[in-house]
Amino acid sequence: MRKLPKLSSRHTDHRSYPPGIAYMDGQYLPIHEAKLSVLDYGFLHSDATYDVAHVWGGAFFKLGDHLDRFFNGMNALHMSIPYNKLQIMEILHNCVALSKLKNAYVEFICTRGTSPNFSRDPRDAENRFIAFAIPFGSVANKEQLECGLHLAITDVVRIPPSSVDPTVKNYHWLDMVKGLYAAYEKGADTAILIDVNGNVSEGPGFNIFSINNGVVSTPDASVLLGITRQTIFDICEELEVRWHAQDITVDKLKTADEVFITSTAGGVMPVTRIDDQPIASGNIGPLSKRIMDAYWQMHNEGKHRDPVKY
């Protein structure tokens, strides 16, 4: 028998994982002990939905909105789990409390699961719930938040809504990954994908906003309806800034006065270059700064906070 090559310790050594706590199969585990069966259709077919909330300063931000979207996603995919929203909320709180993280990235997932006889009929599978908390991470690093991101507009078309509903969070990311490699080849930080009509869609894990003549715009089709995206609408209302969800052409984005992106992983993040060309002066714009400040200020408001009991 041929000798097998030495196994890498990359994914078996707990030191190669971030600190954190997971919940699987009714128990809480160190993150490096949380394992998924190779027969789970979430792995084999990317048949899953999920959501991501964040904890900042020891409190969840808009957790109820994330739970609502998660349950809507499960309903759309004909999935069910033996937990209600209050029970999942308790599990998520426990993951964060056990991890002792004050700023955390908290993901909760429902996979199609497995069937005892490996049936190809998805109705035969027992759906599976998983959750975990790890340190908070951002799409943009510290330098990018301070100086602005460099995006590349790729020719990669976002999976159309007629194929996969983008309002249901999913792991169909091969178009996103293809876009990322296209952006890296252009020396950019991350990518912008286009929709089937050639308009701006979204990027890997974020929504895109442009500001033209004081009006904030974001694509309204072929995108995830992000919780942070909705938060921007609320901020604009408070700041008495006009906003629109509408088609955005590539030319309009490139000639915008200001551009920023939004995600639970990072909040509001400025963009100062697209395709290696500066947006306006090439600096973070004044309205973007006001919106960024307002977003983080909302984290101090009691109606949006759900404190964790450590």
N, C-alpha and C positions, 0 to 999 in steps of 0.2 A: 504494500500500500504506500502511495506517495505521501511524503511528509507534508503536512499542511504548513503554510507560512505562519510565522509568529503573529498572534493577534495584537492589534493596536490597543493601547490602553485609553485611547482618546475618549471613548464613550463608555468605558467601564470604571474608570477612576473617578470617584466622586469629586475630586478636585477640578475636573474638567467641566463641571456643571456650575451654574450660578447658585448661590444659596436660595433656598425657598422650600415651600411645602406644597404638596399635591394632595388631592382627595380622589381616591379611586376605590371602587368596589367596597364602599362603606367604611374605609379607613383613611387616616391621614398618614402621609409618608414623606420622608425627605425627598426632594425633587429627583435625586438621582436613582431612587428606587421605583419611581413610577414608570411602568412598562405597559405597552400596548401589544395585543396579540397580532401576529403577522396575518391572521385570518380575519381581522376586523375590516369591514368594508370601508370604514373611514380611512384606513391605510391603503387598501387595495384599489378602491374606486374613488377616493377623495369624496366619499359619501358622508358628509358631516356638515353641521353648522356650528357656529361658535359666536362668542362675543368677548370683548375685552373692555374691562373697566379699569380705572386707576385709583390708587389711594395717594393722597398728597397731604403731608402734614398730619398723618394719622387718621384721615377720614376719606371715605369713598366720595367721589364726585359724580352726581347724577346717576347713582346706581340703579334707581328705578327705571330710568329710560333704557339702560342697557338690558335689564331683565325683560322689559316689554318687548324689545326687538328680538331677543333670544327666543322667547316663547312664540313670537310671530313667525320666526324662521323655522322652528320645529314644526309648527302647524302647517306651514307651506310645504315642508318636505315629508309630511305624514310620519313624523316622529313623536314619540312620547317617552317620558321618564317618570319614575315614581316619586317625584318631588314637585312641590308647588313653589311659587316665587319666594315665600317667606322661608321655606326650608333651604332653598339655594342661597338666599341671602345669608342665612346662618352659616352655611358651609363656607362661603366666601370670606365672611368675617373671621371664621376660625382659621382658615388658611393663612390669612394675613397676621392674625394675632399670634399663631404658633411660629410664624416666620420672624416675628418681631420687626418687620419692615415698616418704617414710617412712610416711605414713598415706594409704592409697589405697582407692578404691572400684573393684573389679575385676569386670567383667561378661564372661560368656562365653555365646555364643548359637549355636544351630543353627536356621537357617531352612529351610523347605521348598526354597528355592532356585528355580531356573528350569529350564525344559525347552526344547530347541532349537526346537520348533515351537509353543510356548505351549500345550501340551496341558493340558486341565483334569483329567487323571488324575494325582493326586498321586504315583503310582508312577513316573511318567515324569520327575519333577523330580530334579535333582542337588542334594542337600542341601549347605548351606554353613555353614562354621564361622567365627565372628568372635569376637575378644576385645579388650578394651581396659582400660586403667588410667587413672583420672583422680583428682584429689584426693578424699579421703574426704569424704562429705557425709552429713548426718543429716536424718531426718524432722523433728526438733525443733532449733531454733536454740539458741544459748547461753542466752538469756533464758528460753526455754521449759523447758530442762533444769533451770534453777535455780529457776523459779517454778511449773512445771507447765503442761501443755497444756490448752487448752479444746477439748473435742470436742463435736460436735453429732450426735445420733442422728437419722438421716434415715429417710425412708420408702422409700428406694431398696433394692430387693431384690437381693442378690448373685446373680449368675448361678448357677443351681442345679447341684449336682454331676451330676445326670442329663443336663445339657447339656454342661458343660465341667468336667472333673475339676480341682478347685482344688488338688489335691496335685501337679499338674504345673504348674510355673511357666510363665505364658503372658502374652501382651500383650493379652488381652481386657479392656481397662480402661475401656470406655465407661461401665459401671455405676459404677466408681470415680470417674471424672471427673464424672459427673452428681452423685454424692454430694458431691464436693468443692465444686461450685458451690452445692449446697443448704446445705452447712455455712457457706460464705462469706457467704451471704445472712443467716445467723443470727449473723454476727459471730464464728464459731468459727475455730480454727486448722486443723482437719481433721475428717474425717467418720467416722462409724460406719455401716456398712450392716447390714441385717437379713437373715435367711434367709427361706425360703418360709413358715416357721411363725411369723415375727414375732419370733424370738429374735435376740440379738446374733450377728453373723457376724464380720467383720473390717473393717479400714479400708484405705485406699490404701497398700499396701506394709507393713502391720504387723498383728500379732496383738494381741488385747486380753486383759488379765487383770484380775480383780477380787479383792479380799481382803475376806472377811467372817468376823469372829470368828477371825482368825488362819489361815484356810484360803484357799489360793490356787486360783482357778478360771479356766479359759479355755474357750471354745467348742471342741467336738470335731467339729462338722459344718460343711460349707460353708466350710472355711478351708484355707489353705495350712499344711502341717505345717512351720512355720518352723524353721530351724536354731537360731535364738536362742530360739524357743519351747521346743524340746527342752532347750536349755541351762538354761532356768529350772527345768524339772523336775529336772535334775541338781543345781542349786543348792539347791532345796528339800529334796532328799534329804540333802545335806550339812548343811544348817541344821536338819534334823529338823523341817521345816515340812510340814504336810499339804497335798496338792494334788490337784485333780481336773480332768479334761477332761470337760466336760459341757455341757448346754444352760444358757445364761444368759439370763434374761429381761431385758427393758429395765428393769423396776422394780428387779430385783436389782442391776443395774449402777449405777443411779442412787442406790441406798441403800447402796452398798458403803462399807466403812471406808476403803479405798484402791483406787486404780485405776492401772494403768500399761500401756504398750504396748511391744512389742518388734519389732525389725527389725535385720537386718544393718546397715542404714543408720541407725545411732544407738544400737544396743544396747538398754538398758532405759531407757525414758523415762516420767517421771511425768505423771499426769493429775490436775489439781486442780479442774476444772470440767467439767460436762456440761450442755448446754443452758442455759448461763449460770447454773447453780446449783452451789454448791461441793460437792465431795465431802467429807463429814464436816466437818472444821474448815477446809477449803480450803487446807490445807498438805500438803506432801509427807509421806506417812506413814512411820513408823519401819521397818516391814518392807520397804517399797519401797526405802528407803535402803540397808538391809542387802543386799538382792538386787542393787541397782545396784552397790554396792561389790564384792560377790562376783563379779559378772560381769566387771568390769574387772580384778580381781585374777587371774582365770583367764587373762588375756592374758599373764601372767608365768610361767605354768606350762609347762614344756617339752613336756609331752604334747600340748598344744594348739597349740604354736607351730611354724611352718615358716619359718625365717629366709630372707630374700632376700639373695642375694649381689650387692651393687652393684658 
